[in-house]
Amino acid sequence: MTQLPSAVSVRESGTGTPLVLLHAFPLNASMWSAQLDGLPGTTGHEARVLAPDQRGFGGTELGTGEPSLDAVADDVALLLDAAGIERAVIGGLSMGGYVALAFARRHPRRLAGLLLANTKATADTDTARANRERIAGAVLARDSVRLLLDERMAAGQLGPDSGHLVDRVQGMIAAASPAAVAWAQRAMAARPQTLDVLAGVRVPTAVVAGERDGLIPLEEAELMVRARPDAELTVIPGVGHLSALEAPEEFDAAVRRLLARVTR
């Protein structure tokens, strides 16, 4: 197993069922502010929410090693060790979902539940991998993530009714380092398909999708549910790729249903 980067940033709230939330690319753990506030419940005992900044993002150092989502999944296991948690519900949105699936493959005995939001279990196409490498090369060559803003990544991640969130998402994108963006793009490009991993999961599972997600179509969510037939699928109307930001009440309701199944 890899070692945690020397500097790791984690936001935490609540005291209940451990729930790790893994952020989207190229954002950071601040995207989970509504979940950190709401999911522990009014007494704080419904969930213990941990939202780490993944390697290179937010306050977490990139560390060393070749780009690999397996390394990020191992970071999560080490984070659980540091927090004194044996098993947790692991949830991720988009890139965070890829990491959650890598965690399920590498650390299945530490999984109490699985939340997959606006993500997919299929591997990248050749075209998608080439585009990731284009972005990785460009941000490193320019030592800037301006390309992501110029290509209107924030607007592309959001649904048509979520324009009020563009500035917030652009701020998170602008704060990302070129090295982290390139590393994460190459790590995502190298990930395998994980439908077989999902089929072998033996814990309560929830899949959340945005009806208007322009990056990952609803068909990918349906494919995951076919692989894991007892998974609960929630499709949030009118929402794009960042469902937890765009519709926090509906997103949190899906998470609470999952937590109830875990503690049943």
C-alpha positions in Angstrom: 0.0 0.0 0.0 1.2 3.5 -0.7 1.9 6.1 2.0 -0.4 9.0 2.6 1.0 12.3 1.3 2.7 14.2 4.2 -0.1 16.9 4.2 -3.7 15.7 4.0 -6.8 17.9 4.4 -10.0 16.3 5.7 -13.3 18.0 6.6 -15.3 16.1 9.2 -18.6 16.4 11.0 -21.0 14.2 13.0 -20.6 11.1 15.1 -22.7 8.4 13.5 -22.2 5.8 10.7 -18.8 6.6 9.0 -19.3 8.0 5.5 -16.4 9.1 3.3 -17.3 11.4 0.5 -14.9 11.7 -2.5 -15.0 14.8 -4.6 -15.3 15.3 -8.4 -12.5 16.4 -10.7 -11.0 19.0 -10.6 -12.8 20.3 -7.5 -12.0 19.7 -3.8 -13.8 18.7 -0.6 -15.5 22.1 -0.2 -18.1 20.8 -2.8 -19.5 18.7 0.1 -20.3 21.6 2.4 -24.1 20.9 2.3 -23.5 17.2 3.0 -21.2 18.0 5.9 -23.8 20.3 7.4 -26.9 18.1 6.7 -26.1 14.4 6.7 -25.1 14.1 10.4 -28.7 15.2 11.2 -29.9 17.6 13.8 -28.3 15.7 16.7 -25.1 14.9 14.8 -25.5 11.1 15.3 -26.9 10.0 11.9 -23.5 10.0 10.1 -19.9 10.8 10.7 -19.0 12.5 7.4 -15.4 12.6 6.3 -14.6 14.6 3.1 -10.9 14.4 2.2 -9.2 16.5 -0.5 -7.8 13.9 -2.9 -4.1 14.0 -3.9 -3.0 17.4 -5.1 -6.3 19.1 -4.5 -7.4 21.5 -1.8 -5.0 21.2 1.1 -3.6 17.7 0.3 -0.2 17.4 -1.2 0.2 15.4 -4.5 2.9 13.2 -3.1 5.0 10.9 -5.3 4.3 8.0 -7.5 2.8 7.3 -10.9 -0.8 8.4 -11.6 -3.1 5.7 -10.3 -6.6 5.8 -8.7 -5.4 2.7 -6.8 -3.1 5.0 -4.8 -6.0 7.3 -4.0 -8.1 4.3 -2.9 -5.3 3.3 -0.6 -5.1 6.8 0.7 -8.8 6.4 1.8 -7.9 3.1 3.6 -5.1 4.9 5.4 -7.4 7.7 6.3 -9.8 5.3 7.9 -6.9 3.8 9.9 -5.9 7.3 11.1 -9.6 8.0 12.1 -9.9 4.7 13.9 -12.6 3.4 11.5 -12.7 -0.2 10.5 -15.5 -0.1 7.9 -17.2 2.9 6.2 -19.7 3.8 3.6 -17.6 5.0 0.7 -19.2 7.5 -1.6 -17.9 9.4 -4.6 -19.1 11.7 -7.3 -17.6 11.4 -10.8 -13.8 10.9 -10.3 -14.7 10.2 -6.6 -16.9 7.4 -7.9 -14.0 5.9 -9.8 -12.0 6.0 -6.5 -14.8 4.4 -4.6 -14.9 1.5 -7.0 -11.1 1.2 -6.8 -11.5 1.1 -3.0 -14.2 -1.7 -3.4 -11.7 -3.7 -5.4 -8.7 -3.2 -3.2 -10.3 -3.1 0.3 -13.7 -4.9 0.1 -13.7 -5.9 3.8 -13.6 -2.3 4.8 -16.7 -1.4 2.8 -20.0 -1.0 4.7 -21.9 0.6 1.8 -21.2 2.1 -1.6 -22.5 5.4 -3.1 -21.8 6.0 -6.8 -23.0 9.4 -8.0 -22.7 10.8 -11.6 -20.0 8.3 -12.4 -19.5 5.1 -14.4 -17.9 1.7 -14.1 -16.8 1.5 -17.7 -13.3 2.4 -18.8 -12.5 5.4 -21.0 -12.7 5.1 -24.8 -9.6 5.8 -26.8 -11.0 9.2 -27.7 -11.6 10.1 -24.0 -8.1 8.9 -23.0 -6.6 11.1 -25.8 -8.5 14.1 -24.6 -7.3 13.5 -21.0 -3.7 13.4 -22.2 -4.3 16.6 -24.3 -5.5 18.4 -21.1 -2.7 16.9 -19.0 0.0 17.9 -21.4 -1.4 21.4 -21.9 -1.8 22.4 -18.3 1.7 21.2 -17.5 3.2 23.0 -20.5 1.5 26.2 -19.6 1.8 25.7 -15.8 -1.8 26.9 -15.6 -5.3 25.4 -15.5 -6.7 28.3 -17.5 -7.5 25.8 -20.3 -10.2 24.3 -18.1 -11.8 27.7 -17.6 -11.5 28.6 -21.3 -13.2 25.4 -22.3 -16.1 26.3 -19.9 -15.7 23.2 -17.7 -17.8 24.6 -14.9 -20.8 25.3 -17.2 -20.4 21.9 -18.8 -20.6 20.2 -15.4 -23.8 21.9 -14.4 -27.4 21.5 -15.5 -29.3 24.2 -17.3 -31.0 25.5 -14.1 -27.8 25.7 -12.1 -26.2 28.8 -13.5 -26.0 30.3 -10.0 -23.3 27.8 -9.2 -21.0 28.6 -12.1 -18.8 31.0 -10.1 -18.5 28.7 -7.2 -17.4 25.8 -9.4 -15.1 28.0 -11.4 -13.4 29.1 -8.2 -12.7 25.5 -7.2 -11.3 24.7 -10.7 -9.1 27.8 -10.7 -7.7 26.7 -7.3 -6.5 23.4 -8.7 -2.8 23.0 -9.4 -1.7 22.0 -12.9 0.3 19.1 -11.5 -2.8 17.7 -9.7 -5.0 18.2 -12.8 -2.5 16.3 -15.0 -1.9 13.5 -12.5 -5.6 13.0 -12.0 -6.4 13.0 -15.7 -3.7 10.4 -16.3 -4.9 8.3 -13.4 -8.5 8.4 -14.7 -7.3 7.5 -18.2 -5.5 4.4 -16.8 -8.4 3.0 -14.8 -9.9 -0.3 -15.8 -13.6 -1.1 -16.2 -15.1 -2.1 -12.8 -18.4 -3.6 -13.6 -17.1 -7.0 -12.4 -16.1 -5.3 -9.1 -19.5 -3.8 -8.7 -21.2 -7.2 -9.4 -19.2 -8.7 -6.6 -20.0 -6.0 -4.0 -21.9 -7.5 -1.1 -23.0 -4.3 0.7 -25.9 -1.9 0.3 -25.3 0.2 -2.8 -26.9 3.4 -4.2 -26.5 5.0 -7.6 -27.3 8.6 -8.2 -27.6 10.3 -11.6 -28.5 13.7 -12.9 -31.3 13.7 -15.5 -29.4 16.4 -17.5 -25.9 15.2 -16.9 -24.0 16.1 -20.1 -20.8 14.3 -19.2 -22.0 10.9 -18.0 -25.3 9.7 -19.6 -28.0 8.0 -17.6 -27.2 4.8 -19.5 -24.0 4.4 -17.5 -26.0 4.5 -14.2 -28.4 1.9 -15.6 -25.5 -0.2 -16.6 -24.2 -0.2 -13.0 -27.6 -1.1 -11.7 -27.8 -4.0 -14.0 -24.4 -5.2 -12.7 -25.7 -4.7 -9.1 -29.4 -5.4 -9.3 -30.1 -4.6 -5.6 -28.7 -1.1 -5.9 -31.1 1.7 -5.5 -31.1 4.1 -8.5 -32.0 7.7 -7.9 -32.4 10.0 -11.0 -32.6 13.7 -9.9 -34.7 15.7 -12.4 -33.2 18.7 -14.1 -29.8 18.1 -12.6 -26.4 18.0 -14.4 -23.1 16.4 -13.4 -22.7 17.9 -9.9 -25.8 16.5 -8.3 -24.6 17.0 -4.7 -24.1 20.7 -5.4 -27.1 21.3 -7.6 -29.8 19.4 -5.6 -28.4 18.8 -2.1 -31.7 18.0 -0.6 -32.5 15.3 -3.1 -29.0 14.0 -3.0 -28.9 13.8 0.7 -32.2 12.0 0.8 -30.7 9.3 -1.4 -27.7 9.1 0.9 -29.9 8.8 4.0 -31.8 5.9 2.4 -28.5 4.2 1.8 -27.4 4.8 5.4 -30.6 3.3 6.7 -30.0 0.2 4.7 -26.5 -0.1 6.1 -27.6 0.2 9.7 -30.6 -2.0 9.3 
